[in-house]
């Protein structure tokens, strides 16, 4: 019978020890670096949403390149030309949705924060 490895339990104990000691270190005057740059929950959510929209925007750019390559390398094949045009059309619609969602979320977060 195979014995369970003690590694997960060891890692859990180390993580708990670090997490418990962090508030004590902060109380002693040590500055803790905040990599998220968010002090409140709405700022955290805004940061997460901006990151997701950035990734989706990059995917949209990739779809523009893919659709353009399909169209340009079709060699007169009407099915590939149509597929390239459809890809470009849907990438444009996706980009419009991304910009609209960013504008709506920006408006909502500004309204909630009272700015």
DOLUMNU-40412 format. One record per atom (N, C-alpha, C): residue number from 1; x, y, z. Coordinates in Angstrom, 1 decimal, padded with zeros to 4 digits. Atoms other than C-alpha are relative to their C-alpha. Layout:
REM residues N
- pos;px;py;pz
- NUM;X;Y;Z
...
REM end
This chain:
REM residues 115
- pos;px;py;pz
- 1;000.8;-001.2;000.0
- 1;000.0;000.0;000.0
- 1;000.9;001.2;000.0
- 2;-000.8;-001.2;000.1
- 2;001.3;003.4;-000.9
- 2;-000.3;001.0;001.1
- 3;000.1;-001.0;-001.1
- 3;002.0;005.9;001.9
- 3;-000.2;001.4;-000.6
- 4;000.2;-001.3;000.4
- 4;000.8;009.4;001.6
- 4;001.2;000.9;000.2
- 5;-001.2;-000.8;-000.1
- 5;003.5;012.0;001.0
- 5;-000.3;001.1;001.1
- 6;000.2;-001.1;-001.1
- 6;004.0;014.5;004.0
- 6;000.2;001.4;-000.6
- 7;-000.3;-001.3;000.6
- 7;004.8;017.3;001.5
- 7;-001.2;000.9;000.0
- 8;001.2;-001.0;-000.1
- 8;001.2;018.8;001.3
- 8;-000.2;000.5;001.4
- 9;000.2;-000.4;-001.4
- 9;000.9;018.8;005.1
- 9;001.1;001.0;000.4
- 10;-001.1;-000.9;-000.3
- 10;004.3;020.4;005.4
- 10;-000.2;001.4;-000.6
- 11;000.2;-001.3;000.7
- 11;003.5;023.1;002.8
- 11;-001.2;000.8;000.7
- 12;001.1;-000.6;-000.7
- 12;000.2;023.8;004.6
- 12;000.5;000.6;001.3
- 13;-000.5;-000.5;-001.2
- 13;002.0;024.2;007.9
- 13;000.8;001.3;-000.2
- 14;-000.8;-001.1;000.3
- 14;004.5;026.6;006.4
- 14;-000.9;001.2;-000.4
- 15;000.8;-001.1;000.4
- 15;001.8;028.7;004.8
- 15;-000.8;000.6;001.1
- 16;000.7;-000.5;-001.2
- 16;-000.2;028.9;008.0
- 16;000.9;000.8;000.9
- 17;-001.0;-000.8;-000.8
- 17;002.9;030.0;009.9
- 17;000.3;001.3;-000.5
- 18;-000.3;-001.3;000.6
- 18;003.7;032.7;007.4
- 18;-001.2;001.0;000.1
- 19;001.2;-000.9;000.0
- 19;000.1;034.0;007.3
- 19;-000.3;000.5;001.4
- 20;000.2;-000.4;-001.4
- 20;-000.1;034.1;011.1
- 20;001.0;001.0;000.5
- 21;-001.1;-000.9;-000.5
- 21;003.2;035.9;011.5
- 21;-000.1;001.3;-000.7
- 22;000.0;-001.2;000.7
- 22;002.4;038.6;008.9
- 22;-000.6;001.2;000.8
- 23;000.6;-001.1;-000.8
- 23;000.0;040.7;011.2
- 23;001.0;000.4;001.1
- 24;-001.0;-000.3;-001.1
- 24;002.6;040.4;014.0
- 24;001.1;000.8;-000.5
- 25;-001.1;-000.8;000.6
- 25;005.3;041.7;011.7
- 25;-000.4;001.4;-000.3
- 26;000.5;-001.4;000.3
- 26;003.1;044.6;010.6
- 26;-000.2;000.8;001.2
- 27;000.2;-000.7;-001.3
- 27;002.4;045.5;014.2
- 27;001.3;000.5;000.5
- 28;-001.3;-000.4;-000.4
- 28;006.1;045.7;014.8
- 28;000.6;001.1;-000.8
- 29;-000.5;-001.2;000.7
- 29;006.5;048.5;012.3
- 29;000.6;-000.4;-001.4
- 30;-000.5;000.4;001.3
- 30;007.5;046.5;009.2
- 30;-001.0;000.4;-001.1
- 31;000.9;-000.3;001.0
- 31;006.0;047.7;006.0
- 31;-000.2;-001.2;-000.9
- 32;000.3;001.1;000.9
- 32;004.3;045.1;003.9
- 32;-000.4;000.5;-001.4
- 33;000.3;-000.5;001.4
- 33;004.3;045.6;000.1
- 33;-001.3;-000.6;-000.4
- 34;001.2;000.5;000.5
- 34;000.9;045.4;-001.4
- 34;000.1;000.0;-001.6
- 35;-000.2;000.1;001.4
- 35;001.3;044.2;-005.0
- 35;-001.3;000.3;-000.8
- 36;001.3;-000.2;000.6
- 36;-002.4;044.6;-005.8
- 36;-000.3;001.5;-000.2
- 37;000.3;-001.4;000.0
- 37;-002.5;048.4;-005.2
- 37;-001.5;000.3;000.1
- 38;001.4;-000.2;-000.3
- 38;-006.0;048.1;-003.9
- 38;-000.2;000.0;001.5
- 39;000.2;-000.1;-001.4
- 39;-007.0;049.3;-000.5
- 39;-001.4;-000.4;000.4
- 40;001.4;000.3;-000.2
- 40;-010.8;048.6;-000.8
- 40;-000.4;-001.1;-000.9
- 41;000.5;001.0;000.9
- 41;-012.9;045.9;-002.3
- 41;-000.4;000.5;-001.4
- 42;000.3;-000.4;001.3
- 42;-014.2;048.0;-005.1
- 42;001.2;000.3;-000.9
- 43;-001.3;-000.2;000.8
- 43;-010.6;048.9;-006.1
- 43;000.5;-001.3;-000.4
- 44;-000.4;001.4;000.4
- 44;-009.8;045.2;-006.1
- 44;-000.8;-000.5;-001.1
- 45;000.8;000.4;001.1
- 45;-012.7;044.4;-008.3
- 45;000.3;000.7;-001.2
- 46;-000.3;-000.8;001.2
- 46;-011.9;047.2;-010.6
- 46;001.3;-000.4;-000.6
- 47;-001.3;000.5;000.5
- 47;-008.3;046.0;-010.9
- 47;-000.2;-001.4;-000.7
- 48;000.3;001.3;000.6
- 48;-009.5;042.4;-011.6
- 48;-000.7;000.2;-001.4
- 49;000.8;-000.3;001.2
- 49;-012.0;043.7;-014.2
- 49;000.9;000.5;-001.1
- 50;-000.9;-000.6;000.9
- 50;-009.3;045.8;-015.9
- 50;000.9;-001.0;-000.6
- 51;-000.9;001.1;000.4
- 51;-007.0;042.8;-016.1
- 51;-000.7;-000.9;-001.0
- 52;000.8;000.9;000.9
- 52;-009.7;040.6;-017.6
- 52;-000.3;000.7;-001.3
- 53;000.3;-000.7;001.2
- 53;-010.7;043.2;-020.1
- 53;001.3;000.2;-000.9
- 54;-001.3;-000.1;000.7
- 54;-007.0;043.6;-021.1
- 54;000.3;-001.3;-000.7
- 55;-000.2;001.3;000.7
- 55;-006.7;039.9;-021.8
- 55;-001.0;-000.2;-001.1
- 56;001.0;000.1;001.1
- 56;-009.9;039.9;-023.8
- 56;000.3;000.9;-001.1
- 57;-000.4;-000.9;001.1
- 57;-008.7;042.9;-025.8
- 57;001.1;-000.6;-000.8
- 58;-001.1;000.6;000.7
- 58;-005.5;041.0;-026.6
- 58;-000.5;-001.2;-000.9
- 59;000.6;001.1;000.8
- 59;-007.6;038.0;-027.7
- 59;-000.7;000.6;-001.3
- 60;000.6;-000.7;001.1
- 60;-009.6;040.4;-029.9
- 60;001.0;000.4;-001.1
- 61;-001.1;-000.4;000.9
- 61;-006.4;041.7;-031.5
- 61;000.4;-001.3;-000.8
- 62;-000.4;001.2;000.7
- 62;-005.4;038.1;-032.2
- 62;-001.1;-000.5;-001.0
- 63;001.1;000.4;001.0
- 63;-008.8;037.4;-033.9
- 63;000.0;000.9;-001.2
- 64;-000.1;-000.9;001.2
- 64;-008.3;040.5;-036.1
- 64;001.2;-000.5;-000.9
- 65;-001.1;000.5;000.8
- 65;-004.9;039.1;-037.2
- 65;-000.3;-001.3;-000.7
- 66;000.4;001.3;000.5
- 66;-006.3;035.6;-037.7
- 66;-001.0;000.2;-001.2
- 67;001.0;-000.2;001.1
- 67;-009.3;036.9;-039.8
- 67;000.7;000.7;-001.2
- 68;-000.7;-000.6;001.1
- 68;-007.0;039.1;-041.9
- 68;000.9;-001.0;-000.7
- 69;-000.8;001.0;000.6
- 69;-004.6;036.2;-042.5
- 69;-000.9;-000.9;-000.8
- 70;000.9;000.9;000.8
- 70;-007.5;034.0;-043.6
- 70;-000.4;000.7;-001.3
- 71;000.5;-000.8;001.2
- 71;-008.8;036.7;-046.0
- 71;001.2;000.1;-001.0
- 72;-001.2;-000.3;000.9
- 72;-005.3;037.5;-047.4
- 72;000.6;-001.2;-000.6
- 73;-000.6;001.2;000.5
- 73;-004.2;033.9;-047.9
- 73;-001.1;-000.9;-000.6
- 74;001.1;000.8;000.5
- 74;-007.6;032.7;-049.3
- 74;000.3;-000.4;-001.5
- 75;-000.3;000.3;001.4
- 75;-006.2;032.7;-052.9
- 75;-001.2;-000.1;-000.9
- 76;001.2;000.0;000.9
- 76;-009.6;033.4;-054.4
- 76;-001.1;-001.0;000.5
- 77;001.0;001.0;-000.5
- 77;-011.4;030.6;-052.4
- 77;-001.0;000.8;000.8
- 78;001.0;-000.8;-000.6
- 78;-014.7;032.2;-051.6
- 78;-000.4;-000.4;001.4
- 79;000.3;000.5;-001.3
- 79;-015.3;030.1;-048.5
- 79;000.9;000.6;001.0
- 80;-001.0;-000.6;-000.9
- 80;-012.1;031.3;-046.9
- 80;-000.1;001.5;000.1
- 81;000.2;-001.4;-000.1
- 81;-012.8;034.9;-047.8
- 81;-001.2;000.3;000.9
- 82;001.1;-000.2;-000.8
- 82;-016.2;034.7;-046.2
- 82;000.3;-000.3;001.5
- 83;-000.4;000.3;-001.4
- 83;-014.7;033.0;-043.1
- 83;000.8;001.1;000.6
- 84;-000.9;-001.1;-000.5
- 84;-012.1;035.8;-042.8
- 84;-000.8;001.2;000.3
- 85;000.9;-001.2;-000.2
- 85;-014.8;038.5;-043.2
- 85;-000.8;-000.2;001.3
- 86;000.8;000.3;-001.2
- 86;-017.0;036.8;-040.6
- 86;000.9;000.2;001.3
- 87;-000.9;-000.1;-001.1
- 87;-014.0;036.6;-038.2
- 87;000.3;001.5;000.3
- 88;-000.3;-001.4;-000.2
- 88;-013.2;040.3;-038.7
- 88;-001.3;000.7;000.6
- 89;001.3;-000.6;-000.5
- 89;-016.9;041.2;-038.2
- 89;-000.2;-000.3;001.5
- 90;000.2;000.3;-001.3
- 90;-017.2;039.3;-035.0
- 90;001.0;000.5;001.0
- 91;-001.0;-000.7;-000.8
- 91;-013.9;040.6;-033.7
- 91;-000.3;001.4;000.3
- 92;000.4;-001.4;-000.1
- 92;-015.2;044.1;-034.3
- 92;-001.1;000.1;001.0
- 93;001.1;000.0;-001.0
- 93;-018.4;043.3;-032.4
- 93;000.5;-000.3;001.4
- 94;-000.6;000.3;-001.3
- 94;-016.4;041.8;-029.6
- 94;000.7;001.2;000.6
- 95;-000.7;-001.1;-000.4
- 95;-014.2;044.8;-029.4
- 95;-001.0;001.1;000.5
- 96;001.0;-001.0;-000.4
- 96;-017.3;047.1;-029.2
- 96;-000.6;-000.4;001.3
- 97;000.6;000.5;-001.3
- 97;-018.7;044.9;-026.4
- 97;001.0;000.3;001.1
- 98;-001.1;-000.2;-001.0
- 98;-015.3;045.1;-024.5
- 98;000.0;001.5;000.4
- 99;-000.1;-001.4;-000.3
- 99;-015.2;048.9;-024.8
- 99;-001.3;000.5;000.8
- 100;001.2;-000.3;-000.7
- 100;-018.9;049.2;-023.8
- 100;000.0;-000.5;001.5
- 101;000.0;000.5;-001.3
- 101;-018.5;047.0;-020.8
- 101;001.0;000.7;000.9
- 102;-001.0;-000.8;-000.8
- 102;-015.4;048.9;-019.6
- 102;-000.7;001.4;000.3
- 103;000.7;-001.3;-000.2
- 103;-017.4;052.2;-020.0
- 103;-001.1;-000.1;001.1
- 104;001.0;000.2;-001.0
- 104;-020.3;050.8;-018.0
- 104;000.5;-000.3;001.3
- 105;-000.6;000.4;-001.3
- 105;-018.2;049.3;-015.3
- 105;000.7;001.2;000.6
- 106;-000.6;-001.2;-000.5
- 106;-016.2;052.5;-015.0
- 106;-001.0;001.0;000.6
- 107;001.1;-000.8;-000.5
- 107;-019.4;054.5;-014.6
- 107;-000.6;-000.5;001.3
- 108;000.6;000.6;-001.2
- 108;-020.8;052.1;-012.0
- 108;001.0;000.2;001.2
- 109;-000.9;-000.1;-001.1
- 109;-017.6;052.1;-009.9
- 109;000.2;001.5;000.4
- 110;000.0;-001.4;-000.4
- 110;-017.4;055.9;-010.0
- 110;-001.2;000.4;000.7
- 111;001.2;-000.3;-000.7
- 111;-021.0;056.1;-009.0
- 111;000.0;-000.6;001.4
- 112;000.0;000.6;-001.3
- 112;-020.5;053.7;-006.1
- 112;001.0;000.6;000.9
- 113;-001.1;-000.6;-000.8
- 113;-017.3;055.4;-004.9
- 113;-000.4;001.4;000.4
- 114;000.4;-001.4;-000.3
- 114;-019.0;058.8;-004.9
- 114;000.9;001.1;-000.6
- 115;-000.9;-001.0;000.6
- 115;-016.5;060.5;-007.1
- 115;-000.7;000.9;-001.0
REM end
